Amino acid sequence: MTHEHEASVTDRLRRALLAFQSAQRLLLAAERKLKGLPAEEIEAFWAASGGSIERQMVSAATQVVQAFAAFSATGLVASAADRHLVTEAKRYLEETKV
């Protein structure tokens, strides 16, 4: 295993985790914005612009899982905080049945 390869998989994981955190913030902001609105407005939001947020979450979570698999395959060990985010990504994908 070369140092360059380790650096590459580490950077890939770091970028995937940052993208996932960004998508999480967008999702949380949308959920807060929708809180208390009538059901039909909530459904309309998720059918329109909210769908893009959900797709972004799925994509980001998928990237995290893939990047973590590559990272782990090198024998590198992720921090507890990074492992927590990987667990959140896996949980999101399981909950959305992707």
N, C-alpha and C positions, 0 to 999 in steps of 0.2 A: 504494500500500500504506500503510495507516494504522498508526500506532504501536499502536493498540488491537488490530488484527488480528495484527500481529507478536507482541505480548504473548500473545494468545490461543493462537496455534499453538505458541509457545514453552512456555507453561504446559501445553498438552495433551501435548507431547512429554515434558516433565519428569515429569508424572504417569504417563504410560505407561511410562517407563523405571523409575520407582520401583516400580510394580506388577510389572514384569517381574523386577526384582531380588529383590523379595519372593517371587515365585513360584519363582525359581531357588533361593533359600535353602530353601524348603519342600521342593522336589524333592531337593536335595542332602541335607538332613536325613533324608528318607525313605530315600534310597539308602544312606546310612550306617547307618541303623537296620536295614536289611534285609541288610546285608553278612554273609555267613556263615550265613544261615538256610537251611533246606531249600527246595528249589525250589517245593514245594507251598505253603509258607507265603508265599513271595514272590508267587506267582501269586494266592493268595487276597487278599493285601494290595492288589495292583494292580487286582483285580476289584472290590474294595470301596472303601475310603477312598482308595486310591491313584489311582483313576480320577478323583476330584475334583481331585487335585493336577495330574494330567495335563491335565484340561480347563482348569484355571486357567492353566497354562503356555501352552496353545494360545491362549487368550483374550488373555493378557497379551502374548504375542509378536505376535499379529495386531494388537493395538492399537498396539504400537510401530511396526510396519511402516507402518500407516495414518497414524499421527501424524507419522512421519518424512517420508512422502511429502508431506503437507500442509505441513510445516515447510520442506522443500526447495523446494516450489513457490513459496514466498514469496521465495526467493533468499537465505534465511538459511543460515548455515554452522554445522554442529554441531561440537562439540569432538571431539577424537580419542577420548576416553573414551566419549562418547555414540555415536559412529559404531561403536565396538567393540561396544557393547551392541546396536545395531541389527543388526550382522552376526551376533551370537549369536542374536538373535531370528529372523532369516531362516534361519539354519542349523538352528535347532530346528524350524521349520516344514517345512523341506525334509526333515529326517530323519524327521519324523512323517508326512510326505506329506499335509499339510493344505492 
